[in-house]
Amino acid sequence: MINLEHLVVFIASAEHGSFSAAARALNRSVSGISMCISNLEADLNVTLFDRSKKHPTLTPAGERLSSQAQTLIRQANRLDSIVQDLNESIEEDFAIGIGELVPMEIVEERIAKTIRKFPNTNFRIVRGTRAYLQHKFEAGELQALVRAQSAGIDTDADFYLFEVIEMVAVCSPDSELADMDVVDNESLITTRQIISESMYSNRMLNIEATVSTDIMLVSSTHDLIRMVEQDIGWAFVSRVEAEPRVEAGELMIFIPEFAVANRGIALDFIIKPKAHAGPVAQFITSQFAAQPKT
């Protein structure tokens, strides 16, 4: 059986270029380092270092085994980390559902912090409609939800309002709407409006956000923006998603006479009370439970 301590000494000696440098790095004696290397060579029946020069250098066998030794140490460290997670009851899997109306730019930092803090947990990000995500959440396939607020309560989970995103009206730079200082209601009503299915099916948003008599529904906000860029119609999107495309000359923000664009959409983080027991759930909840930005 290979001694992992000997492998650590072997890697340190190879990386630092001498036994004395490895001894300083590991806070050990030079004789102790030399003994570990000798014992490892005896266990493997291979000469790892050429000691004929002033400083020992890796033999061809040592070169070959060095990368494998580093892999073994990384695997051993990961095993120790997983065992620690098990002892601390850290969740093995954690799935987060994100509604189509939620810009990733708004939540990515909070989620990334959680993933970095728990490197051994298997995270999964799921996009979908409100109904699809709700079904997965109630079935226990999702541990948390991030979605736009809606009228009525369809779950007994805990809610945290964490952000209110500003919505703006956008069109293609080639659209007739782009030439108007303020777009009147008649022009909005008679020009095709592209609406996300998630917004259209949301009772709280549908009444205010549906303006035109000519409506085209899309299931993806990404596809919605692409259709607007192609001058298929106009739409309401979040400012955080619109501005980079405005700077690139792909979209134009216009001022509508209809004022819904300035009201914004409130975003909720949702998690079941019993899920709070796990460290991952507790940490991600702390990321979303702060006062909302307005």
Buried (B, 14 or more C-beta within 10 A) or exposed (E): EEEEEBBBBBBBBBEBEBBBBBBBBBEBEBEBBBBBBEBBBEEBEEEBBEBEEEBBBBBEBBEEBBEEBBEBBEEEEEEEEBEEBEEEEBBEEBBBBBBBBBBBEBBEEBBEBBBEBBEBBEBEBBBBBBEBBBBBBBEEBBBBBBBBBBEEEEEEBBEBBBBBBBBBBBBBEEBEBBEBEEBEEEBBEEBBBBBBBBBBBBEBBBEBBBBBEEEBBBBBBEEBBBBBBEBBBBBBBBBBBBBEBBEEEBBBBBEBEBEBBEEBBBBBBBBBEEBEEBBBBEBBBEBBEEEBEE
